[in-house]
Amino acid sequence: MSAEIRWGVVGPGRIAESVLPDFAHVPHARVTAVASRSQERADAFAARHGLERAYGSYAEILADPEVDVLYVATPHAQHAAFSLAALRAGKALLVEKSFTATTAGAAEVIDAARRSGVFVMEAMWTRFQPVVVTVNELIADGAIGEVRSVQADLGVSREYDPVDRLFALDLGGGALLDLGVYVVSFAQMLLGTPQRVVATGSLFPTGVDAEAALLLGYDDGRAATLLASLRQALPGQARVFGTAGWIDVLPRFHHPDTIVLHRAGADPERITRPQTGVGYAHELIEVTECLRAGRTESAVMPLADTLAVQDVLGRAAEQLGVRHAEGTAASMAPFG
Ligand SMILES: NC(=O)c1ccc[n+]([C@@H]2O[C@H](COP(=O)([O-])OP(=O)(O)OC[C@H]3O[C@@H](n4cnc5c(N)ncnc54)[C@H](OP(=O)(O)O)[C@@H]3O)[C@@H](O)[C@H]2O)c1
């Protein structure tokens, strides 16, 4: 891998637009190309962000030898088929959350990544926020004793629009995959993979979940209680409870800059760690540095955790009666 890591963007939608400016804070990285299903959209995105090459199909960016890693920002059900084709083309990947629409899809991509020895990471930017790093350090230092429980909520009030990716079943819509992934990933980071998942909630007419409440259970009695909703705004607060205190992660916990540490018997301590850029820079730096070091996985967001989180989401979706499936290459216009 060259000293400079050359990035390509796939799916120039809302999040790609927000992430691109944060590359200004990533040393040794350059975004060189974008691929869209439409040449016009690719050209417009490239012009806005000063990119050298704009492709009107996803196949073309896979054939570009001057792209080392692709940032995949398509809808959830459009991650797996593209990622498999990209791995066959030898491209490293940063895949937006949720990693895939199904557990089987995640397992297939992860197997392919491990077999090919090509780097893949889920874009779970929460884990890279400086104050989340501090939470992990405090817990490792015993600041709140043994972590026994996590609470987290994330919700937005979105007007129902059956063709928007948030509500469309064939695009992996629903609260669980869009927002639930954050609460589940946060709990999984702190408590590990649960033995039991109990979910309740409601559906939109398209068959995707509108809201979901999850209870994650562990054989040793630890637990997480989690909420995700597209029907109502929720504060986006997380709390981590230990045997010797607790930590409040102030809203919105999926990209926080402030926590309040409550050590048993001590005054609350407010700790702020600002993000770089909008907060996406940290995950982009991680991928760039992993590639420069020749790693095939991130230690902060390992593929085993991605698979465990996807499995929890899949078990919850099943209980709610949501039938997600992976999209085919045809849903992204045919590619290689
Ligand atoms: N990290 C974060 O803060 C954050 C925030 C929002 C979203 N996300 C994640 O980013 C991903 C994309 O979300 P978004 O809100 O940016 O979605 P979006 O605005 O709908 O953009 C997705 C893009 O994917 C491409 N695409 C490929 N196949 C498609 C298909 N069959 N139908 C529709 N679009 C298709 C489209 O671009 P072309 O047709 O031009 O190729 C579209 O612009 C999701 O995984 C989401 O969870 C992350």
The ligand as an SDF file (V2000), in Angstrom:
LIG
                    3D

 48 52  0  0  0  0  0  0  0  0999 V2000
  -22.4690    7.7810    9.9730 N   0  0  0  0  0  0  0  0  0  0  0  0
  -23.5180    8.5650    9.9170 C   0  0  0  0  0  0  0  0  0  0  0  0
  -23.6190    9.5680   10.6260 O   0  0  0  0  0  0  0  0  0  0  0  0
  -24.6010    8.2720    8.9370 C   0  0  0  0  0  0  0  0  0  0  0  0
  -25.6260    9.2050    8.7280 C   0  0  0  0  0  0  0  0  0  0  0  0
  -26.5830    8.9400    7.7470 C   0  0  0  0  0  0  0  0  0  0  0  0
  -26.5130    7.7410    7.0370 C   0  0  0  0  0  0  0  0  0  0  0  0
  -25.5330    6.8510    7.2800 N   0  0  0  0  0  0  0  0  0  0  0  0
  -25.4680    5.5780    6.5460 C   0  0  0  0  0  0  0  0  0  0  0  0
  -25.0260    5.8520    5.2170 O   0  0  0  0  0  0  0  0  0  0  0  0
  -25.7100    5.0160    4.2780 C   0  0  0  0  0  0  0  0  0  0  0  0
  -26.4210    5.8870    3.2520 C   0  0  0  0  0  0  0  0  0  0  0  0
  -27.3240    6.7580    3.9120 O   0  0  0  0  0  0  0  0  0  0  0  0
  -27.7930    8.1640    3.2720 P   0  0  0  0  0  0  0  0  0  0  0  0
  -28.6920    8.7770    4.2530 O   0  0  0  0  0  0  0  0  0  0  0  0
  -26.6260    8.9210    2.7710 O   0  0  0  0  0  0  0  0  0  0  0  0
  -28.6700    7.6160    2.0450 O   0  0  0  0  0  0  0  0  0  0  0  0
  -29.0390    8.3800    0.7050 P   0  0  0  0  0  0  0  0  0  0  0  0
  -28.9980    9.8510    0.8880 O   0  0  0  0  0  0  0  0  0  0  0  0
  -30.2900    7.7530    0.1990 O   0  0  0  0  0  0  0  0  0  0  0  0
  -27.8290    8.0370   -0.2550 O   0  0  0  0  0  0  0  0  0  0  0  0
  -27.5260    6.7080   -0.6190 C   0  0  0  0  0  0  0  0  0  0  0  0
  -26.9100    6.6940   -2.0200 C   0  0  0  0  0  0  0  0  0  0  0  0
  -26.7290    5.3480   -2.3980 O   0  0  0  0  0  0  0  0  0  0  0  0
  -26.8390    5.2130   -3.8060 C   0  0  0  0  0  0  0  0  0  0  0  0
  -27.6400    4.0040   -4.1340 N   0  0  0  0  0  0  0  0  0  0  0  0
  -27.1640    2.8580   -4.6440 C   0  0  0  0  0  0  0  0  0  0  0  0
  -28.1220    1.9780   -4.8490 N   0  0  0  0  0  0  0  0  0  0  0  0
  -29.2670    2.5600   -4.4670 C   0  0  0  0  0  0  0  0  0  0  0  0
  -30.6180    2.1430   -4.4720 C   0  0  0  0  0  0  0  0  0  0  0  0
  -30.9830    0.9270   -4.9280 N   0  0  0  0  0  0  0  0  0  0  0  0
  -31.5410    3.0100   -4.0150 N   0  0  0  0  0  0  0  0  0  0  0  0
  -31.1820    4.2180   -3.5520 C   0  0  0  0  0  0  0  0  0  0  0  0
  -29.9090    4.6920   -3.5420 N   0  0  0  0  0  0  0  0  0  0  0  0
  -28.9590    3.8610   -3.9850 C   0  0  0  0  0  0  0  0  0  0  0  0
  -27.4570    6.5050   -4.3150 C   0  0  0  0  0  0  0  0  0  0  0  0
  -26.4500    7.2070   -5.0220 O   0  0  0  0  0  0  0  0  0  0  0  0
  -26.2570    7.0440   -6.6180 P   0  0  0  0  0  0  0  0  0  0  0  0
  -27.5590    6.5340   -7.1830 O   0  0  0  0  0  0  0  0  0  0  0  0
  -25.9030    8.4140   -7.0440 O   0  0  0  0  0  0  0  0  0  0  0  0
  -25.1500    6.0800   -6.7790 O   0  0  0  0  0  0  0  0  0  0  0  0
  -27.8170    7.3150   -3.0660 C   0  0  0  0  0  0  0  0  0  0  0  0
  -27.5570    8.6880   -3.2030 O   0  0  0  0  0  0  0  0  0  0  0  0
  -26.6070    4.1220    5.1250 C   0  0  0  0  0  0  0  0  0  0  0  0
  -25.9040    2.9310    5.4030 O   0  0  0  0  0  0  0  0  0  0  0  0
  -26.8180    4.9220    6.4030 C   0  0  0  0  0  0  0  0  0  0  0  0
  -27.1360    4.1860    7.5570 O   0  0  0  0  0  0  0  0  0  0  0  0
  -24.5700    7.1030    8.2040 C   0  0  0  0  0  0  0  0  0  0  0  0
  1  2  1  0
  2  3  2  0
  2  4  1  0
  4  5  1  0
  4 48  2  0
  5  6  2  0
  6  7  1  0
  7  8  2  0
  8  9  1  0
  8 48  1  0
  9 10  1  0
  9 46  1  0
 10 11  1  0
 11 12  1  0
 11 44  1  0
 12 13  1  0
 13 14  1  0
 14 15  2  0
 14 16  1  0
 14 17  1  0
 17 18  1  0
 18 19  2  0
 18 20  1  0
 18 21  1  0
 21 22  1  0
 22 23  1  0
 23 24  1  0
 23 42  1  0
 24 25  1  0
 25 26  1  0
 25 36  1  0
 26 27  1  0
 26 35  1  0
 27 28  2  0
 28 29  1  0
 29 30  1  0
 29 35  2  0
 30 31  1  0
 30 32  2  0
 32 33  1  0
 33 34  2  0
 34 35  1  0
 36 37  1  0
 36 42  1  0
 37 38  1  0
 38 39  2  0
 38 40  1  0
 38 41  1  0
 42 43  1  0
 44 45  1  0
 44 46  1  0
 46 47  1  0
M  CHG  2   8   1  16  -1
M  END
$$$$
